[in-house]
Amino acid sequence: MFKKILVALDNSAHRQEIFQKALDLAQATEASLMLVHVLSPYEEGSPGIPIRSYQAYYPVLEDSTWRLYQKRWEEFEAQGIAQLREELELARRVGVEAEFSQAAGEPAATICSVANSWNADLIMVGSRGRRGLSELLLGSVSNYVMHHADCSVLVVHSRAGNAAPVPPAAEATAST
């Protein structure tokens, strides 16, 4: 069975559900957890990427704008670490061996890289249910991980139903 489970966590409302399912599975299989959060400028809650002032002659950021962005990014990093520490303590309280990692980068590729270097047996990743044009334009971390990971992948779909429902005709077309 699975002994090393990597849990990919982001700042979505789905995070707690993914973490709880991973914790339940780890308890049942006596597996250890690697909690992973990948910092990305496109993630919910991340500071907006600064743009240069249109009044500036050269396309550079003003120092004050850059310093403010750095300060907000550092706060974003600290919030991520604080959340991971909370989840780590919850896991340890119920007897699950756990550790965490936070890195900046492209989420899907970083998840696969961390899983590979940690020798994960399983990656648990959430799915926002993007399909069609939305998935094409915005991408899908879970889709990338399923196709590029060197281990098994368990995709946790949200119970909250954040994604728009797929019309029955579209489901029939997709399954044929």
Residue frames as a rotation matrix with the C-alpha (Angstrom) as fourth column:
MET 1
0.577 0.817 0.000 0.00
0.817 -0.577 0.000 0.00
0.000 0.000 -1.000 0.00
PHE 2
0.432 -0.368 0.823 1.00
0.183 -0.858 -0.479 3.64
0.883 0.358 -0.304 0.10
LYS 3
0.292 -0.428 -0.856 3.67
0.956 0.155 0.248 4.63
0.027 -0.890 0.454 2.61
LYS 4
-0.639 -0.520 -0.566 4.64
0.494 -0.842 0.216 8.13
-0.589 -0.142 0.795 1.41
ILE 5
0.216 0.837 0.503 1.79
0.976 -0.173 -0.132 10.42
-0.024 0.519 -0.854 0.41
LEU 6
-0.904 -0.422 -0.068 2.46
0.412 -0.903 0.126 13.88
-0.114 0.086 0.990 -0.98
VAL 7
0.145 0.979 -0.140 -0.48
0.924 -0.185 -0.334 16.23
-0.353 -0.081 -0.932 -0.43
ALA 8
-0.729 -0.351 0.587 -0.63
0.596 -0.747 0.294 19.22
0.335 0.565 0.754 -2.78
LEU 9
0.099 0.740 -0.665 -2.30
0.922 -0.320 -0.218 22.13
-0.374 -0.591 -0.714 -1.00
ASP 10
-0.571 -0.209 0.794 -3.24
0.534 -0.829 0.166 25.57
0.623 0.518 0.585 -2.26
ASN 11
-0.974 0.179 -0.142 -5.23
-0.006 -0.640 -0.768 28.45
-0.228 -0.747 0.624 -0.80
SER 12
-0.558 0.822 -0.118 -8.57
-0.300 -0.067 0.952 27.37
0.774 0.566 0.283 -2.21
ALA 13
0.018 0.693 0.720 -11.67
-0.997 -0.043 0.067 26.59
0.078 -0.719 0.690 -0.16
HIS 14
0.750 0.249 -0.613 -11.04
-0.374 0.924 -0.082 22.94
0.546 0.290 0.786 -1.11
ARG 15
-0.186 -0.981 0.061 -7.78
-0.597 0.064 -0.799 22.78
0.780 -0.185 -0.598 0.90
GLN 16
-0.341 0.068 0.937 -9.25
-0.915 0.204 -0.348 21.50
-0.215 -0.977 -0.007 4.17
GLU 17
0.726 0.677 0.123 -11.15
-0.608 0.714 -0.347 18.72
-0.323 0.177 0.930 2.41
ILE 18
0.574 -0.604 -0.552 -8.00
-0.301 0.471 -0.829 17.50
0.761 0.642 0.088 0.62
PHE 19
-0.428 -0.779 0.459 -5.96
-0.710 -0.024 -0.703 17.64
0.559 -0.627 -0.543 3.82
GLN 20
-0.011 0.497 0.868 -8.59
-0.904 0.365 -0.221 15.70
-0.427 -0.787 0.445 5.80
LYS 21
0.912 0.342 -0.226 -8.85
-0.409 0.788 -0.460 12.96
0.021 0.512 0.859 3.16
ALA 22
0.211 -0.922 -0.324 -5.06
-0.334 0.243 -0.911 12.65
0.919 0.300 -0.257 3.08
LEU 23
-0.456 -0.337 0.824 -4.95
-0.869 -0.034 -0.495 12.47
0.195 -0.941 -0.277 6.87
ASP 24
0.462 0.721 0.515 -7.62
-0.768 0.616 -0.174 9.75
-0.443 -0.316 0.839 6.91
LEU 25
0.867 -0.178 -0.466 -5.76
-0.229 0.688 -0.689 7.72
0.443 0.704 0.555 4.28
ALA 26
-0.138 -0.985 0.102 -2.43
-0.511 -0.017 -0.860 8.13
0.849 -0.170 -0.501 6.08
GLN 27
-0.224 0.128 0.966 -3.97
-0.952 0.184 -0.245 6.93
-0.209 -0.975 0.080 9.34
ALA 28
0.749 0.635 0.192 -5.56
-0.568 0.763 -0.308 3.92
-0.342 0.121 0.932 7.65
THR 29
0.875 -0.427 -0.227 -2.37
0.097 0.615 -0.783 2.89
0.474 0.663 0.579 5.84
GLU 30
0.697 -0.626 -0.351 0.19
0.418 -0.044 0.907 4.08
-0.583 -0.779 0.231 8.41
ALA 31
0.296 -0.546 0.784 1.71
0.865 -0.195 -0.462 6.30
0.405 0.815 0.414 5.73
SER 32
-0.295 -0.418 -0.859 3.70
0.649 -0.747 0.141 9.48
-0.701 -0.516 0.492 6.22
LEU 33
0.714 0.624 0.316 2.64
0.678 -0.505 -0.534 12.77
-0.174 0.596 -0.784 4.66
MET 34
-0.673 -0.736 -0.073 4.53
0.676 -0.651 0.346 15.46
-0.302 0.183 0.936 2.80
LEU 35
0.486 0.831 -0.269 2.40
0.670 -0.552 -0.497 18.61
-0.561 0.061 -0.825 2.79
VAL 36
-0.590 -0.729 0.348 3.34
0.761 -0.357 0.542 20.77
-0.271 0.584 0.765 -0.19
HIS 37
0.629 0.671 -0.391 2.32
0.451 -0.725 -0.520 24.33
-0.633 0.151 -0.759 -0.96
VAL 38
-0.323 -0.700 0.637 3.61
0.942 -0.170 0.291 25.97
-0.096 0.694 0.714 -4.13
LEU 39
-0.001 0.231 -0.973 3.69
0.253 -0.941 -0.224 29.75
-0.967 -0.247 -0.058 -4.12
SER 40
-0.453 -0.061 0.889 2.49
0.891 -0.005 0.454 31.20
-0.023 0.998 0.057 -7.39
PRO 41
-0.948 0.092 -0.306 1.55
-0.065 -0.993 -0.097 34.73
-0.312 -0.072 0.947 -8.40
TYR 42
-0.604 0.756 -0.252 -1.68
-0.438 -0.051 0.898 33.28
0.666 0.653 0.362 -9.85
GLU 43
-0.601 0.339 -0.724 -2.85
0.638 0.749 -0.179 31.61
0.481 -0.570 -0.666 -6.64
GLU 44
0.503 0.835 0.224 -5.77
0.392 -0.451 0.802 32.86
0.771 -0.315 -0.554 -4.60
GLY 45
0.927 -0.029 -0.375 -4.57
0.345 -0.334 0.877 35.39
-0.151 -0.942 -0.299 -2.06
SER 46
-0.027 -0.995 0.092 -1.22
0.973 -0.005 0.232 36.09
-0.231 0.096 0.968 -3.68
PRO 47
0.018 -0.002 -1.000 -0.17
0.103 -0.995 0.004 39.70
-0.994 -0.103 -0.018 -4.08
GLY 48
0.910 0.375 0.178 -0.85
0.228 -0.092 -0.969 41.11
-0.347 0.922 -0.169 -7.51
ILE 49
0.006 -0.921 0.389 2.09
0.974 0.093 0.205 41.34
-0.225 0.378 0.898 -9.86
PRO 50
0.194 0.069 -0.979 3.11
0.196 -0.980 -0.031 45.00
-0.961 -0.186 -0.204 -10.00
ILE 51
0.408 -0.070 0.910 3.12
0.911 -0.032 -0.411 46.84
0.058 0.997 0.050 -13.27
ARG 52
-0.658 -0.741 -0.136 5.15
0.742 -0.668 0.050 49.87
-0.128 -0.068 0.989 -14.15
SER 53
0.038 0.600 -0.799 3.72
0.296 -0.770 -0.565 53.33
-0.955 -0.215 -0.207 -14.06
TYR 54
0.444 0.189 0.876 2.63
0.893 -0.010 -0.450 54.69
-0.076 0.982 -0.174 -17.41
GLN 55
0.992 -0.102 -0.068 4.21
-0.101 -0.995 0.023 57.96
-0.070 -0.016 -0.997 -16.40
ALA 56
0.295 -0.943 0.152 7.67
-0.084 0.133 0.988 56.41
-0.952 -0.305 -0.040 -16.23
TYR 57
0.371 -0.248 -0.895 9.78
-0.909 -0.296 -0.294 56.80
-0.192 0.922 -0.335 -19.34
TYR 58
-0.609 -0.634 -0.477 11.67
-0.682 0.725 -0.093 53.54
0.405 0.268 -0.874 -18.85
PRO 59
0.372 0.821 -0.433 9.74
-0.460 0.568 0.682 50.30
0.806 -0.055 0.589 -18.33
VAL 60
-0.658 -0.573 -0.488 10.91
0.209 0.483 -0.850 49.76
0.723 -0.662 -0.198 -14.76
LEU 61
0.415 0.781 -0.466 9.10
0.690 0.063 0.721 49.54
0.593 -0.621 -0.512 -11.47
GLU 62
0.285 -0.265 0.921 9.39
-0.516 -0.852 -0.086 52.36
0.808 -0.450 -0.380 -9.02
ASP 63
-0.709 -0.672 -0.214 11.36
-0.160 0.448 -0.879 51.37
0.687 -0.589 -0.425 -5.92
SER 64
-0.656 0.502 0.563 8.41
-0.712 -0.165 -0.682 51.96
-0.250 -0.849 0.466 -3.61
THR 65
0.410 0.821 -0.397 6.15
-0.905 0.420 -0.065 49.74
0.113 0.386 0.915 -5.74
TRP 66
0.082 -0.480 -0.873 8.73
-0.276 0.831 -0.483 46.97
0.958 0.280 -0.064 -5.79
ARG 67
-0.876 -0.427 0.222 9.32
-0.296 0.114 -0.948 47.19
0.379 -0.897 -0.227 -2.02
LEU 68
-0.226 0.886 0.404 5.57
-0.925 -0.065 -0.376 47.02
-0.307 -0.459 0.834 -1.36
TYR 69
0.530 0.380 -0.758 5.28
-0.678 0.727 -0.109 43.95
0.510 0.572 0.642 -3.61
GLN 70
-0.363 -0.756 -0.544 8.20
-0.152 0.624 -0.766 42.27
0.919 -0.195 -0.341 -1.83
LYS 71
-0.816 0.110 0.568 6.64
-0.578 -0.132 -0.805 42.99
-0.014 -0.985 0.171 1.56
ARG 72
0.209 0.976 0.058 3.28
-0.952 0.217 -0.218 41.53
-0.225 -0.009 0.974 0.47
TRP 73
0.360 -0.151 -0.921 4.99
-0.472 0.822 -0.319 38.49
0.805 0.550 0.224 -1.07
GLU 74
-0.735 -0.673 -0.078 6.89
-0.228 0.353 -0.908 37.85
0.638 -0.650 -0.413 2.18
GLU 75
-0.493 0.662 0.564 3.59
-0.797 -0.084 -0.598 38.05
-0.349 -0.744 0.570 4.10
PHE 76
0.497 0.659 -0.565 2.06
-0.844 0.518 -0.139 35.62
0.201 0.546 0.813 1.59
GLU 77
-0.134 -0.661 -0.738 4.99
-0.263 0.742 -0.617 33.23
0.955 0.111 -0.273 2.16
ALA 78
-0.892 -0.231 0.389 4.63
-0.408 0.039 -0.912 33.53
0.196 -0.972 -0.129 5.95
GLN 79
-0.008 0.968 0.252 0.90
-0.957 0.066 -0.282 32.79
-0.290 -0.243 0.926 5.76
GLY 80
0.465 0.123 -0.877 1.65
-0.596 0.776 -0.207 29.66
0.655 0.619 0.434 3.72
ILE 81
-0.554 -0.748 -0.365 4.21
-0.139 0.515 -0.846 28.44
0.821 -0.418 -0.390 6.26
ALA 82
-0.716 0.341 0.609 1.83
-0.686 -0.179 -0.705 29.16
-0.131 -0.923 0.362 9.15
GLN 83
0.382 0.907 -0.178 -0.95
-0.924 0.370 -0.099 27.13
-0.024 0.202 0.979 7.49
LEU 84
0.244 -0.376 -0.894 1.43
-0.317 0.840 -0.440 24.24
0.916 0.391 0.085 6.77
ARG 85
-0.807 -0.568 0.164 2.64
-0.304 0.161 -0.939 24.26
0.507 -0.807 -0.303 10.40
GLU 86
-0.255 0.813 0.524 -0.96
-0.924 -0.045 -0.380 24.07
-0.285 -0.581 0.762 11.64
GLU 87
0.644 0.519 -0.562 -1.67
-0.703 0.691 -0.167 21.11
0.302 0.503 0.810 9.38
LEU 88
-0.208 -0.818 -0.536 1.60
-0.269 0.575 -0.773 19.46
0.941 -0.016 -0.339 10.41
GLU 89
-0.824 -0.077 0.561 0.60
-0.562 -0.010 -0.827 19.73
0.069 -0.997 -0.035 14.08
LEU 90
0.217 0.967 0.136 -2.86
-0.949 0.241 -0.202 18.32
-0.228 -0.085 0.970 13.35
ALA 91
0.479 -0.105 -0.872 -1.31
-0.461 0.815 -0.351 15.33
0.747 0.570 0.342 11.60
ARG 92
-0.575 -0.799 -0.176 1.13
-0.219 0.357 -0.908 14.70
0.788 -0.484 -0.380 14.44
ARG 93
-0.509 0.455 0.730 -1.65
-0.854 -0.165 -0.493 14.95
-0.104 -0.875 0.473 17.04
VAL 94
0.616 0.784 0.079 -3.44
-0.756 0.617 -0.221 12.01
-0.222 0.076 0.972 15.42
GLY 95
0.347 -0.570 0.745 -0.24
-0.148 0.751 0.643 9.99
-0.926 -0.333 0.176 15.13
VAL 96
0.869 -0.062 0.492 0.63
0.489 0.260 -0.832 10.61
-0.076 0.964 0.256 11.48
GLU 97
-0.103 -0.963 -0.248 4.26
0.613 -0.258 0.747 11.27
-0.784 -0.075 0.617 10.64
ALA 98
0.751 0.424 0.506 4.39
0.659 -0.460 -0.595 14.41
-0.019 0.780 -0.625 8.53
GLU 99
-0.402 -0.787 -0.468 6.64
0.587 -0.614 0.527 17.11
-0.703 -0.063 0.709 7.13
PHE 100
0.722 0.692 -0.010 6.08
0.444 -0.475 -0.760 20.04
-0.531 0.544 -0.650 4.83
SER 101
-0.528 -0.817 0.232 7.64
0.723 -0.289 0.627 21.94
-0.445 0.499 0.744 1.97
GLN 102
0.690 0.655 -0.310 6.84
0.351 -0.676 -0.647 25.30
-0.633 0.338 -0.696 0.46
ALA 103
-0.496 -0.833 0.243 8.42
0.617 -0.142 0.774 26.46
-0.611 0.534 0.585 -2.78
ALA 104
0.159 0.485 -0.860 7.79
-0.403 -0.763 -0.505 29.13
-0.901 0.427 0.074 -5.37
GLY 105
-0.872 -0.490 -0.027 7.23
-0.201 0.305 0.931 28.11
-0.447 0.817 -0.364 -8.95
GLU 106
-0.358 0.744 -0.564 4.83
-0.786 0.086 0.612 26.65
0.504 0.663 0.554 -11.44
PRO 107
0.061 0.402 0.914 2.55
-0.943 0.323 -0.080 24.49
-0.327 -0.857 0.398 -9.24
ALA 108
0.907 0.416 -0.070 2.10
-0.416 0.853 -0.314 21.37
-0.070 0.314 0.947 -11.39
ALA 109
0.470 -0.807 -0.359 5.76
-0.071 0.370 -0.926 20.87
0.880 0.461 0.116 -12.31
THR 110
-0.339 -0.603 0.722 6.91
-0.765 -0.269 -0.584 21.70
0.547 -0.751 -0.370 -8.77
ILE 111
0.422 0.573 0.702 4.51
-0.852 0.516 0.091 19.14
-0.310 -0.637 0.706 -7.26
CYS 112
0.959 -0.079 -0.272 5.89
-0.073 0.859 -0.506 16.44
0.274 0.505 0.819 -9.58
SER 113
0.127 -0.989 0.072 9.47
-0.240 -0.101 -0.966 17.44
0.963 0.105 -0.250 -8.80
VAL 114
-0.249 -0.167 0.954 8.97
-0.955 -0.124 -0.271 17.36
0.163 -0.978 -0.129 -5.01
ALA 115
0.729 0.586 0.354 7.13
-0.626 0.779 0.000 14.04
-0.276 -0.222 0.935 -5.26
ASN 116
0.775 -0.497 -0.390 9.98
-0.005 0.613 -0.790 12.57
0.632 0.614 0.473 -7.27
SER 117
-0.197 -0.933 0.302 12.74
-0.394 -0.206 -0.896 13.80
0.898 -0.295 -0.327 -4.94
TRP 118
-0.229 0.196 0.953 10.79
-0.969 0.043 -0.242 12.64
-0.088 -0.980 0.181 -1.84
ASN 119
-0.929 -0.106 -0.355 10.03
-0.215 0.934 0.284 9.25
0.302 0.340 -0.891 -3.49
ALA 120
-0.382 0.877 0.291 6.28
-0.793 -0.150 -0.590 9.58
-0.474 -0.456 0.753 -2.98
ASP 121
-0.841 0.239 0.485 4.08
0.341 0.930 0.134 6.53
-0.419 0.278 -0.864 -3.60
LEU 122
0.015 0.945 0.328 1.01
0.997 -0.040 0.072 8.70
0.081 0.326 -0.942 -4.09
ILE 123
-0.988 -0.137 0.066 0.19
0.134 -0.990 -0.040 12.33
0.071 -0.031 0.997 -4.85
MET 124
-0.060 0.987 -0.151 -3.13
0.964 0.018 -0.266 13.69
-0.260 -0.162 -0.952 -3.64
VAL 125
-0.973 -0.224 -0.061 -4.22
0.188 -0.915 0.357 16.79
-0.136 0.335 0.932 -5.52
GLY 126
-0.190 0.952 -0.238 -7.47
0.239 -0.191 -0.952 18.70
-0.952 -0.238 -0.191 -5.70
SER 127
-0.734 0.069 0.676 -9.47
0.673 -0.063 0.737 19.48
0.093 0.996 0.000 -8.78
ARG 128
-0.710 0.488 -0.508 -11.51
-0.197 -0.830 -0.522 22.61
-0.676 -0.271 0.685 -9.36
GLY 129
-0.023 0.762 0.647 -13.41
0.533 0.557 -0.637 20.86
-0.846 0.330 -0.419 -12.11
ARG 130
-0.065 -0.050 -0.997 -12.30
-0.632 -0.771 0.080 23.04
-0.772 0.635 0.018 -14.99
ARG 131
-0.028 0.087 0.996 -13.31
0.613 0.788 -0.052 21.70
-0.789 0.609 -0.076 -18.36
GLY 132
0.602 0.369 0.708 -13.20
0.796 -0.208 -0.569 22.80
-0.063 0.906 -0.419 -21.94
LEU 133
0.436 -0.389 0.812 -12.10
0.328 -0.771 -0.545 26.34
0.838 0.504 -0.208 -22.67
SER 134
0.839 -0.095 0.536 -11.57
-0.504 -0.507 0.699 27.17
0.205 -0.857 -0.474 -18.99
GLU 135
0.724 -0.600 0.339 -9.11
0.227 0.673 0.704 24.29
-0.651 -0.433 0.623 -18.63
LEU 136
0.459 -0.545 0.701 -7.40
0.865 0.095 -0.493 25.17
0.202 0.833 0.515 -21.89
LEU 137
0.464 -0.222 0.858 -6.90
0.061 -0.958 -0.281 28.82
0.884 0.183 -0.430 -20.93
LEU 138
0.577 -0.149 0.803 -6.25
-0.768 -0.434 0.472 28.48
0.278 -0.889 -0.365 -17.21
GLY 139
-0.419 -0.766 -0.488 -4.66
-0.541 0.642 -0.543 25.06
0.729 0.037 -0.683 -17.16
SER 140
0.788 0.613 0.051 -5.23
-0.435 0.497 0.751 22.22
0.435 -0.614 0.658 -14.79
VAL 141
-0.131 -0.855 0.502 -2.71
-0.989 0.075 -0.131 21.31
0.074 -0.514 -0.855 -12.13
SER 142
0.141 0.233 0.962 -4.37
-0.501 0.855 -0.134 17.94
-0.854 -0.463 0.238 -11.49
ASN 143
0.974 0.227 -0.003 -4.36
-0.106 0.440 -0.892 17.08
-0.201 0.869 0.453 -15.21
TYR 144
0.414 -0.898 -0.148 -0.66
-0.694 -0.206 -0.690 17.90
0.589 0.388 -0.709 -15.54
VAL 145
-0.226 -0.514 0.827 0.22
-0.941 0.335 -0.048 15.93
-0.253 -0.789 -0.560 -12.40
MET 146
0.551 0.511 0.660 -1.77
-0.340 0.859 -0.382 12.88
-0.762 -0.014 0.647 -13.58
HIS 147
0.996 -0.085 0.011 0.14
0.039 0.341 -0.939 12.81
0.077 0.936 0.344 -16.85
HIS 148
0.408 -0.904 0.131 3.64
-0.385 -0.300 -0.873 13.67
0.828 0.305 -0.471 -15.59
ALA 149
0.360 -0.259 0.896 4.00
-0.922 0.049 0.385 12.14
-0.144 -0.965 -0.221 -12.12
ASP 150
-0.422 -0.618 -0.663 6.18
-0.637 0.723 -0.268 9.06
0.645 0.309 -0.699 -11.62
CYS 151
-0.986 0.160 0.036 3.78
0.077 0.646 -0.759 7.65
-0.145 -0.746 -0.650 -9.01
SER 152
-0.325 0.943 0.073 0.06
0.906 0.288 0.310 7.12
0.271 0.167 -0.948 -8.51
VAL 153
-0.961 0.109 0.253 -2.18
-0.140 -0.985 -0.105 10.19
0.237 -0.136 0.962 -8.34
LEU 154
-0.350 0.893 -0.282 -5.44
0.935 0.314 -0.166 10.55
-0.060 -0.322 -0.945 -6.46
VAL 155
-0.806 0.160 0.569 -7.55
0.063 -0.934 0.352 13.50
0.588 0.320 0.743 -7.59
VAL 156
-0.590 0.605 -0.535 -9.89
0.710 0.073 -0.700 14.82
-0.384 -0.793 -0.472 -4.90
HIS 157
-0.492 0.527 0.693 -12.97
0.428 -0.548 0.719 16.47
0.759 0.650 0.044 -6.36
SER 158
-0.958 0.105 0.269 -14.65
-0.268 -0.670 -0.692 19.15
0.108 -0.735 0.670 -4.28
ARG 159
-0.525 0.836 -0.160 -17.94
0.848 0.498 -0.181 18.38
-0.072 -0.230 -0.970 -2.59
ALA 160
-0.413 0.327 -0.850 -18.72
0.218 -0.871 -0.441 22.09
-0.884 -0.367 0.289 -2.56
GLY 161
0.246 0.518 0.819 -19.47
0.902 0.186 -0.389 21.99
-0.354 0.835 -0.421 -6.26
ASN 162
-0.016 -0.342 -0.940 -17.38
0.069 -0.938 0.340 25.05
-0.997 -0.060 0.039 -7.09
ALA 163
-0.927 -0.375 0.012 -17.21
0.020 -0.016 1.000 24.06
-0.375 0.927 0.022 -10.73
ALA 164
-0.237 0.855 -0.461 -20.05
-0.929 -0.338 -0.149 24.70
-0.283 0.394 0.875 -13.12
PRO 165
0.111 0.326 0.939 -22.07
-0.124 0.942 -0.313 21.55
-0.986 -0.081 0.144 -13.82
VAL 166
-0.883 -0.411 -0.227 -21.39
-0.305 0.135 0.943 19.82
-0.356 0.902 -0.245 -17.10
PRO 167
0.055 0.946 -0.321 -24.49
-0.961 -0.037 -0.273 19.52
-0.270 0.323 0.907 -19.31
PRO 168
0.332 0.132 0.934 -25.50
-0.176 0.981 -0.076 15.86
-0.927 -0.140 0.349 -19.95
ALA 169
0.997 0.044 0.057 -24.86
0.050 0.163 -0.985 16.25
-0.053 0.986 0.160 -23.69
ALA 170
0.429 -0.902 0.044 -21.28
-0.800 -0.402 -0.445 17.36
0.419 0.156 -0.894 -23.00
GLU 171
-0.020 -0.405 0.914 -20.71
-0.771 0.588 0.244 14.39
-0.636 -0.700 -0.324 -20.67
ALA 172
0.689 0.351 0.635 -21.97
0.080 0.833 -0.547 11.99
-0.721 0.428 0.546 -23.32
THR 173
0.918 -0.385 -0.093 -19.69
-0.197 -0.240 -0.951 13.54
0.344 0.891 -0.296 -25.91
ALA 174
0.201 -0.899 0.390 -16.69
-0.965 -0.249 -0.078 13.45
0.167 -0.361 -0.917 -23.58
SER 175
0.029 -0.180 0.983 -17.16
-0.587 0.793 0.162 9.78
-0.809 -0.582 -0.083 -22.72
THR 176
0.848 0.312 0.429 -17.42
0.126 0.667 -0.734 8.56
-0.516 0.676 0.526 -26.31
